[in-house]
Amino acid sequence: MGVRPPPLRNPALTSIYSINILKLDMADVELFATSFDAPSELIRWTEAQPTKMPGIAPPLAEFRALGPLEAMVAGRPVDLGAPKQRKLVALLVSRVGQPVPVDVMLEALWADSPPPSAMTSLQSYVANLRRALEPDRAPRTPTRVLHTNDRGYLLDGHVVDVDVHLFERRAKAGWQAWNRGDPHEALSEFEAALALWRGEAYTEVSHSVHVAAEVARLGELRLSAVEGRCAALLAVGAHGVAVAELEAFMQAHPLREYGCELLSLALYRAGRQADALAVLRTNQRRLGDELGIDPRPALQHLEREILSHAPALDWRPPPTAPATAAPRRPAVAPQVHLPAPPRPVPETDEEIFVGRERALRHLAAVSAEAARGRGQVLTVSGEQGIGKTTLLRRFAELGTTAPVLWGACPGHVPTPPLWPWQQVLGTAGTHLPRRPVPGPVAEVLNGATRHPLDGADADAATLRQFEAIVHYLTRASHARPLVIVLDHLHQADPASLRLLAHLAESVRTSRLLVAVAYRSDEAATMAGTSAALARAEMTQVELSGLTAFETRALANAMLHREVSGANAEELRQRTGGNPFYLRELIKVIDSEEGRGRTASVPAPVREVVLGRIAQLGATAVELLSVASVAGRGFAVDVVAEASSIEIEEALRAVDSIVAAGLIHEDPQRLGWYSFTHALTAEVLYQRIGRLRRAHVLRRIRAAAVQPRKST
């Protein structure tokens, strides 16, 4: 006879929650007869991991979760089964020593739409895992690895080992050695810790709302260990190695101030004072432009010391036998700020990454194709703040083993011709130190540009220079696959766009992946280049907003607590899933302790929205302002009438607003449009005085009841 358990916390799962008692262990019967009303909190590994005493028996199972999940039993690899079964193991490993409720498992495996057979499948996965992890267990004897209790399933932390814990121990030992003045030991520990990483932590479930915060925490510890290793390299005098490591690190994580500090010091000690100062000043501009903050005092102090050639910056060999009775910092510590021990959460919310699995798969696929000898061109486009740069940084960090040559086109300052290519070629030089640099390439690297008087001579000189650069990069890729990233391409100078078009013609015969990112509303500025890229059979990735599931994962990770599905949907509705808008709104929710629907418009979002609106004509701005009073959706003829704008002029203005990505057309109702983001309407609405709002609203109501004009 069947047993009907109480309902799950997620009502959407109740329709599939039925079990046959004859198919379960007695421990499972007790589990499924228990209510799961306890909140599913994200518990840190270190809090869940029991203390292991030396000399005890070896673990019954070992798990490697810092990359694709692997398991070992009795020294032999274990087949963890189908993808969903692997996801289940990863979820259990992420909470080793803590029970995982059944409804959390169902949500992690099937998101919001588990099939009717989900519970049966889950039971089968658990049974398979028990057989795989305890192959010698006799039937009907108690389990030793994967237990069941009244709150869910759990892996017993006393009998399993996880590489995550070893990584944390080695990283901690590295910082302890650094603090007692032993950079050689610190370097050894940091390298041992980082060697454990094979990819993203908990790859199979890294985007689950229940694991995202732990993935972000481990990612921050990893970045901190990389910085610690580089600090140790500087302390032992390996300045050239540190420069190469830190340049790649800062390309992937340009907002890491301690990494910037280390790179500047490494460049200075390598005899590159100008480059050291350039790194500091680039960091200062980026912090001001992207975050609106100034560099911390240590960076400002380092800049002054570099300018004055302060003796304190010179390298001195560390003591060969640091005293243990009186711990002290190594010789490098006075010159470079010593970071605090790794924190359990990222330094900035911008480092939390969720979603974009399909886009990352596209990038990985074209990268693999390029590595096989068929070069590729890929474009990443989308609106401002949608996450184009973040996606490419993520790919550069985890999605490829090829060197990434990164060039960006800033919009806040004028740049010389070929500026992004100067960055690309400069990075190529660090990865290709033995390859001779042709004269035209050296000219770009030195910032020198020729200006022939005759137009024909100018064209010929430009073509020779482009040919030399293309030949240099394509030949280099024959020896080793290369990835070229050109970010913010819509802000590139004309010469840079022409060089990109020229390279696209030759990329198919190379091992290059050329990935470019641009704002979709600025695509018209590079129409000629887009045509050239299309002829190169480019792959297009158009980024849209995050889903409700991904929005919830982001909010959970930033707020360090569970956010309800309803609140996550409110956030997504207001922001359209735009990651930048979402992050800023979530910060406001955290400070105001409010909900997604009631939180005030963040100041950075308001400035971005107003900046986009300022690029429109006066008619379009007036039309949008009146539409904001009408609501999220509006009829163009009603808004035109209320604005006293002729319908033909209004329709032309609407076309420009749609092209700017601020509104979109309703496919079901002719003449109706909606704001792409509710926040845009809110910003416009708040700019209108209360008296004018009332006046505009009366005009909208009057226009709505009049006979409709043809559109």
Secondary structure as UniProt FT lines:
FT   HELIX           11..16
FT   HELIX           21..23
FT   HELIX           26..32
FT   HELIX           45..48
FT   TURN            54..55
FT   STRAND          61..64
FT   STRAND          70..73
FT   TURN            74..75
FT   STRAND          76..77
FT   HELIX           83..94
FT   TURN            95..97
FT   HELIX           102..110
FT   TURN            111..112
FT   TURN            116..117
FT   HELIX           118..133
FT   TURN            135..136
FT   TURN            139..140
FT   STRAND          146..149
FT   TURN            150..151
FT   STRAND          152..155
FT   TURN            157..159
FT   STRAND          160..162
FT   HELIX           163..179
FT   TURN            180..181
FT   HELIX           183..194
FT   TURN            195..196
FT   TURN            201..202
FT   HELIX           203..205
FT   TURN            206..207
FT   TURN            209..211
FT   HELIX           212..235
FT   TURN            236..237
FT   HELIX           239..252
FT   TURN            254..255
FT   HELIX           257..269
FT   TURN            270..271
FT   HELIX           273..286
FT   HELIX           287..291
FT   HELIX           297..307
FT   TURN            308..309
FT   HELIX           311..313
FT   TURN            331..335
FT   HELIX           349..351
FT   HELIX           357..371
FT   TURN            372..373
FT   STRAND          376..382
FT   TURN            384..385
FT   HELIX           388..394
FT   HELIX           395..399
FT   STRAND          404..408
FT   TURN            417..418
FT   HELIX           419..431
FT   TURN            433..434
FT   HELIX           439..445
FT   TURN            446..447
FT   HELIX           455..479
FT   STRAND          482..487
FT   HELIX           489..491
FT   HELIX           494..504
FT   TURN            505..506
FT   HELIX           507..509
FT   TURN            510..511
FT   STRAND          512..519
FT   HELIX           520..526
FT   HELIX           527..535
FT   TURN            536..537
FT   STRAND          539..542
FT   HELIX           548..559
FT   HELIX           565..575
FT   TURN            576..577
FT   HELIX           579..592
FT   TURN            596..598
FT   HELIX           603..614
FT   HELIX           618..630
FT   STRAND          633..635
FT   HELIX           636..643
FT   HELIX           647..659
FT   TURN            660..661
FT   STRAND          663..665
FT   TURN            670..671
FT   STRAND          672..675
FT   HELIX           678..687
FT   HELIX           690..705
//
